[in-house]
Amino acid sequence: MGAKENVEKQKYLGKTGLVLFITLMNMFIPLSTDLYLPALPSMSEVLGVPTTLTNLTLVAFFFFYAVGTLFWGPMSDKYGRRKILIVGSAIYASASMVCAMAPTVYVLIGARVAQGIGAGAITAVSMALIKDCFSGKQRETILAIVQTVAGLAPMLAPVVGAILLLFTDWRGSFQVLTIAGLACLLLSVLYQETLPADEKYEGSVAGAIGRLFAVGKNVSFIVPCFIFSLYNLAFMGYISMSSYIYVEYFGLSEQVYSYFFAANAGLSMLGPMLYVRFLTNANKKKFALCCFTVYAICGAVIVLAGGLSPFLFWLGFMPFSLAGTVTRPFSTNIMLEQQEGDTGSASSLISGVATVFGSIGMMAASMFSNAVMGLGTIICVTGIVSFIGWALLMKSSLPLRGVK
């Protein structure tokens, strides 16, 4: 069954509903982190625990989200997208409910682990659905639409989180996530299976998971996967430290912090559409190098001037964030193009590798005594390493479909 037929068979969702469903699934990660970011500094005091423990609620979520994506993607190639979506959504909604009622930070961390595992299923399948249902230029366009609309989540989540703090505590954020999980569960039930019959894996569960290694051996896939995932290392470092930088370092309120955070997310969400509108026909080799150069320059600006004021910090970080979102439709499509079959496993590796790098970035950013200097250094190094990696890839004999 072809991509067009997979869209046409959506009796309840239709094409528009399917795209909106995929968009919702892509919102789960920023919603799961950004919604309660404004509450992080006060959570330590309310729960009576050090900052390292409240930060662990972020790190634990992302680590097990990575584990989840690596497991659920291959399972979706074996059992189908729909079954995995239903199971993952149910786990996510149940874990969010436990988070909202957690009596201690340790119960909260444990529930965040389960929440990350459930979110891994949702995200891994969402990317597989895009390849199941769309191809060629249309896939790039759909990726841009999904990533742009999904960009509303990191823009609105901290603002909503800050507003919730006016009426409730951090638990209110997890009550909202419970509702989001239940909505995803309902849509999963309405969704019609899109896994092509000839791509279904007929072997054992262990064999399905083993397909991850088969995909990972595809050097044309895994090398760009590592290069583009480096962005997550720096960006997730920002996610984990942004509230501390704006609230504790610069002394702003949770509400004002949420406005800075939302302003960055709002401009960044333009990235995918800018790519589709102006850059789809650009020289892909030079395009990526330009974006990586922006990374390095932004990191240097933050190191030199980011600590002087919250506006200068925002001004230094914003172009880095925008450059990263501009590359996303291109990088995701390029990685998917390198792999024939095993779409679930490929989607798992794309999400999993990015999340592992993100978890490393979150831990690395928290290790610096000066959070602004530390984050700027991480961003600068990320840009330099990405630039060198891409330049070497372009000069190598390694084939890269769609680029060279």
C-alpha positions in Angstrom: 0.0 0.0 0.0 1.4 3.4 -1.0 1.6 6.6 1.0 -1.4 8.2 -0.7 -3.6 5.1 0.0 -2.5 5.2 3.7 -3.9 8.8 3.9 -7.1 8.0 2.1 -7.9 5.0 4.4 -8.2 7.3 7.4 -12.0 7.0 7.8 -12.3 9.0 11.0 -9.3 11.3 10.9 -8.9 12.1 7.2 -5.8 13.8 5.9 -6.2 17.0 7.9 -7.0 15.1 11.1 -4.0 12.8 10.5 -1.7 15.8 10.2 -3.1 17.4 13.3 -2.7 14.1 15.1 0.9 13.8 14.1 1.4 17.5 15.2 -0.1 16.7 18.6 2.3 13.8 19.0 5.2 16.1 18.2 4.1 18.4 21.0 4.4 15.9 23.7 8.1 16.4 24.5 8.0 20.2 24.8 4.8 20.0 26.7 6.3 17.4 29.1 9.2 19.6 29.9 8.3 23.3 29.3 5.0 23.3 31.0 6.5 23.0 34.5 9.8 24.8 33.8 8.5 28.0 35.6 7.9 26.0 38.7 11.3 24.3 38.8 13.0 26.9 41.1 10.2 26.8 43.6 9.7 23.0 43.5 13.0 22.4 45.3 11.8 24.6 48.2 8.3 23.1 48.3 9.5 19.5 48.2 12.4 20.3 50.5 15.1 18.8 48.2 18.2 20.2 46.5 18.1 21.5 42.9 19.9 18.4 41.6 16.9 16.2 42.6 14.3 18.5 40.9 16.5 18.6 37.8 16.5 14.8 37.9 12.8 14.9 37.0 13.9 16.4 33.7 17.0 14.2 33.1 15.1 10.9 34.1 12.3 11.8 31.7 14.6 12.3 28.8 16.8 9.3 29.4 13.9 6.9 29.6 12.2 8.7 26.7 15.3 7.8 24.7 15.1 4.2 25.9 11.4 4.2 25.0 11.9 5.4 21.5 14.6 2.7 20.9 12.2 0.0 22.0 8.8 1.2 20.6 10.0 2.0 17.1 11.0 -1.6 16.3 7.8 -2.8 18.0 5.7 -0.6 15.7 7.4 -2.4 12.7 6.3 -5.7 14.2 2.9 -5.1 15.8 1.8 -2.0 13.8 1.7 1.7 14.6 -1.8 1.7 16.1 -1.3 -0.9 18.9 1.9 0.8 20.0 0.3 4.3 20.0 -2.6 3.0 22.2 -0.2 1.4 24.7 2.2 4.3 24.8 -0.7 6.9 25.2 -2.2 4.8 28.0 1.2 4.6 29.8 1.8 8.4 29.4 -1.7 9.4 30.7 -1.5 7.1 33.7 2.1 8.2 34.6 1.0 11.9 34.3 -1.8 11.2 36.7 0.7 9.8 39.2 3.0 12.8 38.7 0.2 15.1 39.6 -0.4 13.2 42.9 3.2 12.4 43.8 3.8 12.9 47.5 7.6 13.0 47.2 10.2 13.9 44.7 11.2 10.2 44.4 7.7 9.1 43.4 7.7 12.1 41.0 11.0 10.9 39.4 9.7 7.3 39.1 6.5 8.5 37.5 8.5 10.7 35.1 10.4 7.6 34.1 7.2 5.9 33.1 6.0 9.1 31.4 9.2 9.2 29.3 8.7 5.5 28.3 5.2 6.3 27.1 6.2 9.5 25.3 8.9 7.4 23.5 6.2 5.3 21.8 4.2 8.4 20.8 7.2 10.2 19.2 8.7 7.2 17.5 5.4 6.3 15.8 4.8 9.9 14.8 7.9 10.1 12.7 7.2 6.6 11.2 3.7 7.8 10.2 5.1 10.7 8.2 7.2 8.3 6.1 4.2 5.8 5.9 1.9 8.5 4.5 4.0 11.1 2.6 6.9 11.1 0.2 9.3 13.4 -1.7 8.7 17.2 -1.5 5.3 16.6 0.1 7.1 14.9 3.1 9.4 17.9 3.5 6.4 20.2 3.5 4.4 18.1 5.9 7.5 17.9 8.2 7.7 21.7 8.1 4.0 22.2 8.8 4.1 19.7 11.7 7.3 21.1 13.2 6.0 24.7 12.8 2.6 24.1 14.5 4.3 21.8 17.1 6.5 24.9 17.8 3.5 26.4 19.5 4.0 24.0 22.4 7.4 25.4 23.6 6.1 28.9 23.0 2.9 28.6 25.0 3.7 25.9 27.5 5.9 28.0 29.9 3.4 30.9 29.7 0.5 28.5 30.5 2.7 27.0 33.2 3.4 30.4 34.8 -0.4 31.2 34.7 -1.2 27.9 36.4 1.2 28.9 39.2 -1.1 31.8 39.9 -3.9 29.4 40.8 -2.2 26.2 41.7 1.2 24.7 42.3 3.4 22.5 40.0 0.8 19.7 40.2 -1.5 21.6 37.9 1.0 21.2 35.0 0.8 17.4 35.3 -3.0 17.5 35.4 -2.9 19.2 32.0 -0.5 16.6 30.7 -2.9 13.9 31.9 -5.6 15.4 29.7 -3.2 15.6 26.7 -2.4 11.9 27.2 -6.0 11.0 27.2 -6.7 13.0 24.1 -3.8 11.2 22.3 -5.3 7.9 23.5 -8.7 8.7 21.9 -7.1 9.7 18.6 -5.0 6.6 18.6 -8.2 4.5 18.8 -9.7 6.5 15.8 -6.5 6.2 13.7 -6.4 3.5 11.0 -3.2 1.4 10.6 -0.7 2.7 8.1 2.2 0.2 8.3 2.6 -1.3 4.8 2.0 -5.1 4.9 5.2 -5.8 3.0 7.2 -3.8 5.6 5.9 -5.6 8.7 8.5 -7.5 10.6 7.5 -11.2 11.1 10.4 -12.3 13.4 10.7 -12.3 17.2 10.6 -9.4 19.5 14.4 -9.8 20.0 14.8 -9.9 16.3 12.7 -6.7 15.9 14.9 -4.8 18.4 17.9 -6.2 16.6 16.8 -4.3 13.5 18.1 -1.2 15.4 21.6 -2.5 14.9 21.0 -3.2 11.2 19.8 0.4 10.7 22.7 1.7 12.8 25.2 -0.1 10.5 23.9 2.1 7.6 26.7 4.7 7.8 24.9 7.0 5.4 22.1 7.2 8.0 23.9 7.2 11.3 26.6 9.7 10.6 24.2 12.6 9.7 22.0 11.4 12.6 24.9 12.1 15.0 25.8 15.4 13.4 22.3 16.9 13.5 21.6 15.5 17.0 24.4 17.6 18.4 22.0 20.5 18.3 19.9 18.8 21.0 23.0 18.7 23.3 23.1 22.5 23.5 19.3 23.1 23.2 18.4 20.8 26.0 21.1 22.3 28.1 19.2 25.5 27.7 15.9 23.9 28.5 17.2 22.5 31.8 18.9 25.8 32.9 16.8 28.5 31.4 14.5 29.0 34.4 17.5 29.2 36.7 19.3 31.7 34.4 16.3 34.0 34.1 14.8 33.6 37.6 17.9 33.1 39.8 20.8 34.6 37.8 18.9 37.6 36.4 16.3 37.9 39.2 13.2 37.9 37.0 9.8 36.6 38.1 8.4 33.3 36.8 6.0 35.2 34.6 8.6 37.4 33.0 10.8 34.3 32.4 8.0 32.6 30.6 7.7 35.6 28.2 11.4 35.4 27.3 11.1 31.7 26.8 7.9 32.1 24.7 9.5 34.9 22.6 12.4 32.6 21.7 10.0 29.7 20.9 7.7 31.9 18.9 10.5 33.1 16.6 12.0 29.6 16.4 8.8 28.1 15.2 9.2 30.1 12.0 12.3 28.1 11.1 10.7 25.1 9.3 8.4 27.3 7.2 11.4 29.6 6.3 13.1 26.5 5.0 10.2 25.4 2.9 9.6 28.9 1.6 13.1 30.0 0.8 15.7 27.2 1.2 14.4 23.9 -0.3 16.4 24.6 -3.4 19.5 25.9 -1.6 22.9 24.2 -1.8 22.4 21.7 1.0 26.1 21.3 1.6 26.6 25.0 2.2 23.2 25.5 3.9 24.1 23.1 6.8 27.6 24.7 7.2 26.0 28.2 7.5 23.7 27.0 10.2 26.5 25.3 12.1 28.5 28.6 11.8 25.5 30.5 13.4 25.7 28.0 16.3 29.3 28.8 17.0 28.9 32.5 16.7 25.9 32.5 19.1 27.8 30.5 21.7 30.6 33.1 21.5 28.2 36.0 21.9 26.6 34.4 25.0 30.0 33.8 26.6 31.2 37.4 25.9 28.0 39.3 26.6 25.1 37.0 27.6 25.6 37.5 31.4 25.2 41.3 31.2 21.4 41.3 30.9 18.5 38.9 30.2 17.9 40.7 26.8 21.5 40.2 25.7 21.3 36.5 26.7 18.1 36.1 24.7 19.5 38.0 21.8 22.5 35.6 21.7 20.5 32.4 22.1 17.6 33.2 19.7 19.6 32.9 16.4 21.0 29.5 17.5 17.5 28.2 18.3 16.2 29.5 14.9 19.1 28.0 13.0 18.3 24.7 14.6 14.7 24.7 13.6 15.5 25.8 10.1 17.5 22.6 9.6 14.9 20.2 11.0 12.7 19.5 7.9 15.9 19.1 5.8 17.8 16.9 8.3 14.8 14.7 9.2 14.0 14.1 5.6 17.6 13.4 4.6 17.9 10.8 7.4 14.7 9.0 6.4 15.8 9.0 2.8 18.9 7.0 3.6 16.9 4.0 5.0 14.7 1.7 3.0 12.3 -0.3 5.2 12.7 -0.6 9.0 11.0 2.8 9.3 10.1 2.4 12.9 13.7 1.5 13.8 15.0 4.4 11.8 12.6 6.8 13.6 13.6 5.3 16.9 17.3 6.0 16.3 16.6 9.6 15.1 14.7 10.4 18.3 16.8 8.2 20.6 20.2 9.6 19.5 18.9 13.2 19.8 17.5 12.5 23.2 20.7 10.9 24.5 22.6 13.9 23.3 20.0 16.1 25.0 20.3 14.3 28.3 24.1 14.7 28.2 23.6 18.4 27.5 21.2 18.8 30.4 23.7 17.2 32.8 26.7 19.1 31.4 24.9 22.5 31.6 24.1 21.9 35.3 27.8 21.3 36.1 29.0 24.9 35.5 29.0 27.3 38.4 28.2 30.1 35.9 25.2 28.8 34.0 25.4 31.5 31.3 29.1 31.0 30.5 28.6 27.2 30.6 25.7 27.2 28.2 27.5 29.6 25.8 30.5 27.3 25.8 28.4 24.2 25.1 26.7 26.0 22.2 30.0 27.2 20.7 31.6 23.8 20.9 28.5 22.2 19.4 28.7 24.5 16.4 32.4 23.8 15.8 32.1 20.1 16.1 29.0 20.0 13.8 30.7 22.2 11.2 33.8 19.9 11.2 31.7 16.7 11.1 29.5 17.9 8.1 32.6 19.3 6.2 34.3 15.9 6.6 31.1 14.1 5.5 30.8 16.2 2.4 34.4 15.5 1.4 34.1 11.8 2.0 33.1 9.1 -0.5 30.1 8.2 1.6 26.8 8.4 -0.4 24.1 10.7 0.9 20.9 10.6 -1.0 19.4 14.0 -1.6 22.6 15.9 -0.9 25.4 14.4 -3.0 
